[in-house]
Amino acid sequence: MTGWERAAPLIAKALKYQDEHDLDYVKREVEECRAQLWHGQQSIIVTRLVRRLDGLACVIWLASGRMGELVEEMLPDVEAWAKTRGCVKIVIVGRKGWVRKLKRQYTATHVVLERAI
C-alpha cells in the first residue's frame, strides 16, 4: 500500500468538514509539491507553505486521526521542519479541538467564520 493509499481515507475524513476541496485536489497539491503530507501511525497532516507579510508560514491545512498522535508526536516534527524552511510561524485553521489541546503552546488569534451569500 502506498503512502497516499494509506492517507486517503484519513484525508477524506478531514475533508468532510469543509466544502472547498476534494480528495483529487489534495492529491494533486501533494504530488506537485505545493503541499506536504505527513504520516503518523494512525494520523495524517497536510501542510502548505504560505508567504505572508510577516514572513513564511507553515499552514496545517488538513489533519485527521488521533489528536494525541497529531499534537504530541507529529506536530513537533512539522514545527522543526518548518523552521528549517525559514518559516516564522505555524498556522492551524481547524476545529475547536485544536484550541483546547494546544492552548499552552499556541495562541488563538482568530476564529474563522464563513457565510455564503
N, C-alpha and C positions, 0 to 999 in steps of 0.2 A: 504494500500500500504506500503510495507516495505521500509526501508531506501535505500536499493540497487535498488529497482524498481524505486524509485524517482530519484536516482542519475544516473542510467544507461544511459538515453538519453543525459544528460549533459556530461558524461564521453565519450560517443560515439562521441559527437561533438568535444571534445578536441582531441580525437584520430585521427580525420581526418587530423590533421596537422603533422602526423608522420607515419612511416611505420614499427615500431619495435614491437609494442604490439597490442593486440586486447582486446576486452571487457572481454572475458573469462579469459585472463591472469590477467587483473587488478582485476577482481572479486576474483580470486584465491589468489592473493597477499594480498588483504584486509582480506579475510576470514582466511588466515593462519597467519595473524598479521605481515606480512612483509611490509605492507603499511597501512596508516591510512586514513580514509575517513571522511572529514569534510563537514557538511551540512549547507548551508545558506538557506534563504527563496527562492532564485532563482538561487543559485550558489553552486558549489562544489569545493573542493580542495582535492587532493590526495597527501599525503606526504610519504616520506621514511626517515628513519634514516640511515645515512651512516657514517662509521668510516673513517676518513681521517687522513693524517699525522699531521695536526694541531688540531685534536680533532673531536668530534662528530658533524655532520652537519645534519640539518633538510632540506631535499631537497623537494621543491614543484615540484612534478613530473607532475601532471596534474591539470588544473584549467579550469573552464568553468562557464559562467553565466555573471552576471552584474559586470563590473570592479569596480564600486563604492562599491558594497557589498563585493567583494573579498578583496579589499585593505583596506577599512575603517572599516569594521565590522569583517571579518573573519581572516585576516592576523594578527591582534593583538592577537587574541586567539591562533593561531598557534605559534606565537613567544613566548607567555607566556608559553604554554605547552612545547615547545622545551627547554626552559630554565630549566624547572623542570626535564627534562630528561638528563640534562647535556650537551646540545648542545652548541657549541661555535659560531655557525653561522647558518643563513638561506641561502639557495642557491636556486635561481629561474632560471631555464632554460626555457625560453619561448619566445614568440614573442615580438616584439618591443613595444607593448602597455604597457608591464610591466615596461620597462625602462622609458618611458615617464611619467607614473603615479607615479613611486617611486623614481625619481631622487633626491629628497630631503633626503630620508631616506636610500637609497641603493646606492652602487657604482657599476657601470657596469665595471667589471674587465675582462670579456672575451666576445667574440662573439663565439657562437658555430656554426661551419660550417661543413658540411659533403659532401663527394663525394664518390659515389660507383665506384669501379674500377673492 
